[in-house]
Amino acid sequence: MVKCLSSTDMGGVKLNYEIRDCIDAGTEYCPCHLAETGDCIICSQLSGKKFCDCINWKGVCIYQEYVWNKEKSKTGRRIYSCKISKKELVEKNVVIFDIAAPHELVKNLVHPGSYVFLRTDKTSQFYDVPISMMDVDMEENILKVAIEIKGIKTKSINMLKEGDNILVRGPYWNGDLGLRNIYKSREGTSIIIARGIGQAPMVPVLKKLYANGNKIIVIMDKGKYKDIFIKKYLDMCNCTVIECNTLQSGGLSEELKNKITRLMENEKINLIHCAGPDILNYKVLEYIEDKVDFSCCNNAKMCCGEGVCGACATRYKGSRVKKLCKVQIEPKYLFEGRRLI
């Protein structure tokens, strides 16, 4: 369970502070390579201190695990050779792959925020591209992903055909921020705002919220797409779908603002989840002003997924750095104090 605390009211004084978590802490992949260099996100003794002062206890002593493992990191994620069982072009530059994968991998990718790295077996690891899970079929052992064809990496994957092999590295889990808010939202009304390719990674969130007994209202901005390619999931979860232009002149559209305001006034909203670009996530978070729990997709640029390469490293005031492939935080702390240069 992800633990992340944002604010508490004590003695009439509102305390507002951040508790970070590591998505891999306590798993079979912990301690990771960061422990070997004194950069562990959780363990104080593996991040340069001389005493035990873990910032977020996970029930497992990371330092002890490190010692027991002969002061080395645990074995990292495996690379699986899988087969493409189905390929479907749903838009001009959007393709959906069904990938037949081993059950041990599939079962670890059912949760919101799950993603993998994909590449062809003819290319090097430089071609790894992080792709969020759209859906998982545990009975048939199928991973379903939607890929927007944009650059060299995705173009190389698009060249693959049904029956071809594809390399899958995983599982990874930090594709959404504010996971705690998703899991605790039960028996209420949840809003999901999605734009463009954000339709795909919102599906596991949608299914989780529906399983938790929530009424779900989806505000959908198709962006440059002609159709909503996740319509069957919206129907399956009995969603109320509102089509709306979300962004206008670098800010939220008045149409979206009005819809959010009206829904918050008329419904008991327990969560707003945003699946779109950072500008949309930030503007929605700014607009709702902490009035309701919030979660969003993680748009960090990722290359290794292990906190080593630095591609996901985001810098904040006070020379603080957050490795967003591993750090699980409340979304408001993703933007607060963030250095843009």
N, C-alpha and C positions, 0 to 999 in steps of 0.2 A: 504494500500500500504506500502510495506517495504521501509524504507529509510536508505540508507547506503552509505556513501561517503568515497572514498579512496584517491583521489588525485586531486589537483587543481593547475592550473598554474596562478600565480599572479605576475605581474611585473617581469617576467622572472625567478622567483624563484618557484621551484616546491615544493608545500606543500604536505606532505604525512602523513596522520593521519587517525585514525580509529574513526568512529562513530558507536557505537553498538545500536542495537534495540532489543526489546523483542517481540517475535512472538505473545504473548498473550495481549500486551498492547492495550487498547481500546476495547477489546472484552468482552463478557459476563462473562468471567472467570477472569477478572481483576477488582480490585486487588486480588492477590493470596496469598498463605500462606507466601510468602517471605516478604510481606508488614508487617505482624504481628511481624516479628523478626528483622525488620530494614534492610532487604537485597534486597529491590526492585531494579531491574535492571535499571529502568527508573527514578523514582521519587526521587528527592534529599531529600525531607523531610521524606520519608519512607526508606531512606538508611543512616540515621544518621546525616544529615545536618539540620541546623536551618532556612534555607531560601529556596526559590523556585528557583531551577536551573536545571530543567529537561534536560537530555542530548538529548532527542529526542521527541519533542512535537508531540502527536498523535491526537490532537483536543479534548482530554478528560483529565480533571484533575484527575489523579489517587488518589491524596491525598483527594480531595473532595469526590470522590466515596467511599473511605475508611471511611471517617467521616460519610457520609450518611448511610453507611452499619453498623453503630454502632461499628466502628473500628474493624471490622472483615473481613476476606477474603470472597470473593464471593463463592458460591457453586461450587465445582469442577466438573470435567467430570463425566457423568453418566456411569454406567455399564449396557449394554443392553444384554438381553438374545436373541440370534439370532439362526437361523437354517441354517445348511449346506445344500444347494440345489444341489451342485455338487462337486465331488472330482475327480481330474484327476492326475494320476502319469505321469509326463512328462519326468523325468529322474530317475535314480536309487534312488536318495535322494532328489528329488525336486517334490513337490506336489502343485497343484493349487486348491484352494478352491473358490467356489462361495458361498457367505454368504448372505442370505436374511435378510435385516436389516430395521429398521424404516426409513422413508423418511427424518425425521429431522436429522438423523445421516448421511445418504448417501449424502445429499445435501452439507454438510460441509466438505466432503472428496474428492471433485472433483479437487482441486488445486494441483499443483506440491508441493511436500514436505509433503503431507498428510500421516498420519500413525495412527495406533491404537495399543492397547495392546490386545492380545488374550490369552485365557486359557480355559480349559474345565470346565464344571460346577461341576466336581467332585474334583477339586483341589483348593487350597487356592490362595490368591493373590500373594504369592511368585512365582507362576508359570507364572505370566504375562510376555509375550514376545512381544517386539515392532516389528511390521511388517508394512512395507510401502504398500500403495495402488499400485496395478498394474493397475487396471481399476475400473471404477464406472459406473453403469448403473442406471441413475436417473429415467428412465421410469419403469423399473422392480424392482427398489430398491435393487440392487445387488452390493455387494462389492466383488471384485476379488483380491485375494492375492496369491503370490507365496512364498512358504516356503521351505527353504533348511533344511533338517532334519540333525541336528548335535548333539544337547545335550538333556538334560532331558526335558526341556520345549517344544522344538519342537517335540520330540518323543511322548510326552503325547498328543499333538494336533494331530499328525499323526494317533493316534489310533482311532480318531473319524471317523464316517462313514456318508454317505449321510442320511439326516433326523435327525441326532443328533443335540443337542443344543450346542452352543458355546458362551462363554461370551466375549463381545466386549466392551472395554473402550475407549472412545474418544469423540470428534475428537481432534487430535493433528496435528501440521502443520510444525514442524521444521525439516523435514526429508531431506531437501536440504538447502545448504548454498549458498548465492549469489542470492537469489530469485529475487531481483531487476533487476539483469542483464538478467534473463530469461524473465521477463515481458516486458522489454523495447526493446528486440530484435525483430525487425519487418522488413519485406520486404528485407531480406538479405539472407546470407548463414550461417547456423549454423552447427557446428560439435558436434556430441555426441560420446564420447568414452566410451564403456561399456565392462565390464569383468565379466564373470560368472553370479552369481545371481544378479549382478547389472543391468541385463536386465530388471528386474521387475520394480524397482523404476524409471527407465528412461522413462517408457511409458507415465506418465502424463506430463513430461517435453517435450517429443516428440510431444504429441498432442497439447500442448500449443504453441510450436514453429510453428507447422504446421498451427494452427488457426491464428497465427500472420503473415501468408503469407511468411514464410521462406522456402527456399530450404534446405533440411536437408541431411547431409552426416553422416552416422553412421559407425564408425570404431569399429568393433565387434571382441572381443576376447572371444571365447567360454570357455576358460579355460579348466577345466576338463570335461565339458559337451560335449555330442555328437552332439547336434543340437541347433539351435537358437529357443527357445520356444516362442518368441514374433514375429515370422515372419509375422503373419497376421497384426500386428500393423505397421510394417515396410512397408508392401505393401499398407496399407490403407493411409499412409502419404507420399507415393511416394518417399521413401528414397533411396538414393544411398548407398548401403551397401558394405563396404570393410572389408573383414576378415583379421585379422592381429594379430600376437603375440605381446602383449603390453609390457610385462616385461621380462627382461633377466638379470640374475646375480645381482639382487637387484636394477636394474635401468631400464630405458626405453630401449626397443629394438631399434636397428638401423633402423629396418623396420618402426616402428612407428614414429621415429624422421623424417625420410625421407618423410613419408606421410604427417605429420603435416606441415613440411616446404614447401612442394610442394603445398599443399592446400592453405596455407597462402599467397604464392606468386601468385597463379593463381585465387584465389577467394577473394571476399570482405567478409571476415569472421566477423560476428558481435558477435559471442559467441562460446566458447568451453565449453561444459558441460561434466563432467567426472563422470561416475557411476561405481566406483570400489573401491578397498581398499585404505586406506590413502596413502600408498606408491605410488600408481599410481596417485592419485590426486596431491600429493606433487611434484612428478617428472615432471608431465605435466605442472603444474603451474610454476615450476622452469624453464622449457625449453622455455615456450612462453614469459617469462620476461615482463609481463604487456603489451604486444603488442596487446592483444585482451581481451575483457571481458570474465570472467571465472565464472563458477558455478560448484558445485559438490555435491554429496550425503554426508549426515552427518553420519559419522560412529561412533559417540560417543556411548559408552556403556550406555544404559538407563534402568532404573528400575522403577522409579515412574512417570517420564515425567513432574513433577511439580517443579523440582529444589530443592527438599527437601532431597532426599536420598544421594546425593553426588556421585552417580555412574558416572554421566556424567561430573562431575567437572574436568576441565583441568587446570593445573597450568602453569603460565608464569612468566617470569622474573619480579622482583619487587613484588613478593608475590601476584600477581594478579590471580584471579580465574574466569573462565568463565563457567557458567552452560549451557552446549551446548544443553540441551533439550529445552531451552528457548531463548538463545542469538542468534540473527540473525546477522551475520557478513559477510564481504567480505572474501572469502576463504583464501586469502593470510594471513589474520590475524589469521587464524586458526593455522598456522604453525610458523608464525614469533614470535620469543621469547619464544617458547614453551619449557617447562622443560620436559625432558625425564626421569628424575629420581627424 
